[in-house]
Amino acid sequence: MIALNFHGQTAVISGGLEGIGKAIADLLHLGGANVVVGDIGVRARQQGDRSLLVHTDVACRADAEALIADAVSTFGAVDILVNNCGVSAMSPLEAMSDSDWQRILDVNLKGTAYLSQAAIRVMRPRQAGRIINIASQAGKNGYRLMGQYVASKHAVLGLTKVMAIELAGDNILVNAVCPGIVETAMKWRERVEGALLRGLTAGEIYTEDCSQVPLGRTAQPGDVANVVAFLASPLSSYMTGQAINVTGGMTMH
Ligand SMILES: NC(=O)c1ccc[n+]([C@@H]2O[C@H](COP(=O)([O-])OP(=O)(O)OC[C@H]3O[C@@H](n4cnc5c(N)ncnc54)[C@H](O)[C@@H]3O)[C@@H](O)[C@H]2O)c1
């Protein structure tokens, strides 16, 4: 096994209080990184051993800039940015609301751009950095009742490609991870909302989900974190602009 070694590096993770983001924060911290989590669920700024939690709404540019500034003043730099946080809503096309459009695009797409812009200002003078965007297999396929989310994740993959091209000359590598079905609070909210709309139970949707994965099980957050750690490490130093599936074989393109 290759040991993770992020000693002396600082990673900023949005939405790192729960779910996939927490697994990423925990793994990078285990690997020695200073870990800064910006999450809307944080009540008060909290600093610990190589760790910092900051209340952040990524949809607010001022919050995104303040998070990166806090990471730099606390730990001296930002080496790795993981744009993880995301939101979803279940709705048929004809009922999609303006408020859901705004929330989903503001958090998933503009939030990724705001944090990246702030991080690039810190990374470019050092001619080094990794930016990892947590997209989804919904950035490559369509899924019923998820029009706004699917559109936002396709857009995140588009933004990832542009960032990779614009930043390659500064040795800032930008890649996306496309998780499949991951057991988190978000996934269960989607199952409960989807069940109501489809006349099923959330448990029936869980069974349906498992049956669609060639590896025979849905993902745990740690399955995604492992790939993020790879993309943050020197092992991936010849990769940029990629969208890596972590789907148990459910998506193969
Ligand atoms: N769970 C899945 O099956 C799945 C599949 C593919 C992609 N993803 C993507 O993975 C990422 C993480 O998803 P998850 O399932 O862990 O979600 P989750 O809802 O379980 O956790 C999301 C975290 O983000 C935080 N957050 C929400 N809005 C925020 C905001 N405006 N600013 C800062 N923080 C905010 C929440 O407080 C929470 O801690 C998302 O981008 C999601 O779209 C999830």
The ligand as an SDF file (V2000), in Angstrom:
LIG
                    3D

 44 48  0  0  0  0  0  0  0  0999 V2000
  -24.7610   11.2120   -2.3260 N   0  0  0  0  0  0  0  0  0  0  0  0
  -24.7200   10.8780   -3.6090 C   0  0  0  0  0  0  0  0  0  0  0  0
  -25.2520    9.8390   -4.0320 O   0  0  0  0  0  0  0  0  0  0  0  0
  -23.9550   11.7430   -4.5780 C   0  0  0  0  0  0  0  0  0  0  0  0
  -23.7730   11.2560   -5.8750 C   0  0  0  0  0  0  0  0  0  0  0  0
  -23.0690   12.0150   -6.8020 C   0  0  0  0  0  0  0  0  0  0  0  0
  -22.5680   13.2480   -6.4330 C   0  0  0  0  0  0  0  0  0  0  0  0
  -22.7700   13.7010   -5.1740 N   0  0  0  0  0  0  0  0  0  0  0  0
  -22.2190   15.0260   -4.8650 C   0  0  0  0  0  0  0  0  0  0  0  0
  -21.3100   14.9200   -3.7740 O   0  0  0  0  0  0  0  0  0  0  0  0
  -21.3020   16.1320   -3.0390 C   0  0  0  0  0  0  0  0  0  0  0  0
  -21.5550   15.8390   -1.5670 C   0  0  0  0  0  0  0  0  0  0  0  0
  -22.8240   15.2030   -1.4640 O   0  0  0  0  0  0  0  0  0  0  0  0
  -23.3240   14.4580   -0.1310 P   0  0  0  0  0  0  0  0  0  0  0  0
  -24.1940   13.3540   -0.5940 O   0  0  0  0  0  0  0  0  0  0  0  0
  -22.1960   14.2080    0.7840 O   0  0  0  0  0  0  0  0  0  0  0  0
  -24.2750   15.6260    0.4470 O   0  0  0  0  0  0  0  0  0  0  0  0
  -24.8130   15.8820    1.9480 P   0  0  0  0  0  0  0  0  0  0  0  0
  -26.0680   16.6580    1.7850 O   0  0  0  0  0  0  0  0  0  0  0  0
  -24.8540   14.6090    2.7040 O   0  0  0  0  0  0  0  0  0  0  0  0
  -23.6670   16.8220    2.5560 O   0  0  0  0  0  0  0  0  0  0  0  0
  -23.4720   18.0870    1.9690 C   0  0  0  0  0  0  0  0  0  0  0  0
  -22.7110   19.0160    2.9000 C   0  0  0  0  0  0  0  0  0  0  0  0
  -22.6440   20.3010    2.2470 O   0  0  0  0  0  0  0  0  0  0  0  0
  -23.0620   21.3150    3.1510 C   0  0  0  0  0  0  0  0  0  0  0  0
  -23.6520   22.4210    2.3760 N   0  0  0  0  0  0  0  0  0  0  0  0
  -24.8630   22.4570    1.7580 C   0  0  0  0  0  0  0  0  0  0  0  0
  -25.0470   23.6460    1.1780 N   0  0  0  0  0  0  0  0  0  0  0  0
  -23.9330   24.3910    1.4160 C   0  0  0  0  0  0  0  0  0  0  0  0
  -23.5350   25.7040    1.0770 C   0  0  0  0  0  0  0  0  0  0  0  0
  -24.3430   26.5330    0.3970 N   0  0  0  0  0  0  0  0  0  0  0  0
  -22.3040   26.1300    1.4730 N   0  0  0  0  0  0  0  0  0  0  0  0
  -21.4950   25.3190    2.2000 C   0  0  0  0  0  0  0  0  0  0  0  0
  -21.8340   24.0770    2.5730 N   0  0  0  0  0  0  0  0  0  0  0  0
  -23.0410   23.6140    2.1870 C   0  0  0  0  0  0  0  0  0  0  0  0
  -24.0530   20.6250    4.0810 C   0  0  0  0  0  0  0  0  0  0  0  0
  -24.1790   21.3350    5.3180 O   0  0  0  0  0  0  0  0  0  0  0  0
  -23.4180   19.2430    4.2520 C   0  0  0  0  0  0  0  0  0  0  0  0
  -22.4560   19.2110    5.3000 O   0  0  0  0  0  0  0  0  0  0  0  0
  -22.3550   17.0350   -3.6890 C   0  0  0  0  0  0  0  0  0  0  0  0
  -21.7500   17.9050   -4.6140 O   0  0  0  0  0  0  0  0  0  0  0  0
  -23.2390   16.0400   -4.4200 C   0  0  0  0  0  0  0  0  0  0  0  0
  -23.9120   16.6360   -5.5040 O   0  0  0  0  0  0  0  0  0  0  0  0
  -23.4460   12.9960   -4.2460 C   0  0  0  0  0  0  0  0  0  0  0  0
  1  2  1  0
  2  3  2  0
  2  4  1  0
  4  5  1  0
  4 44  2  0
  5  6  2  0
  6  7  1  0
  7  8  2  0
  8  9  1  0
  8 44  1  0
  9 10  1  0
  9 42  1  0
 10 11  1  0
 11 12  1  0
 11 40  1  0
 12 13  1  0
 13 14  1  0
 14 15  2  0
 14 16  1  0
 14 17  1  0
 17 18  1  0
 18 19  2  0
 18 20  1  0
 18 21  1  0
 21 22  1  0
 22 23  1  0
 23 24  1  0
 23 38  1  0
 24 25  1  0
 25 26  1  0
 25 36  1  0
 26 27  1  0
 26 35  1  0
 27 28  2  0
 28 29  1  0
 29 30  1  0
 29 35  2  0
 30 31  1  0
 30 32  2  0
 32 33  1  0
 33 34  2  0
 34 35  1  0
 36 37  1  0
 36 38  1  0
 38 39  1  0
 40 41  1  0
 40 42  1  0
 42 43  1  0
M  CHG  2   8   1  16  -1
M  END
$$$$
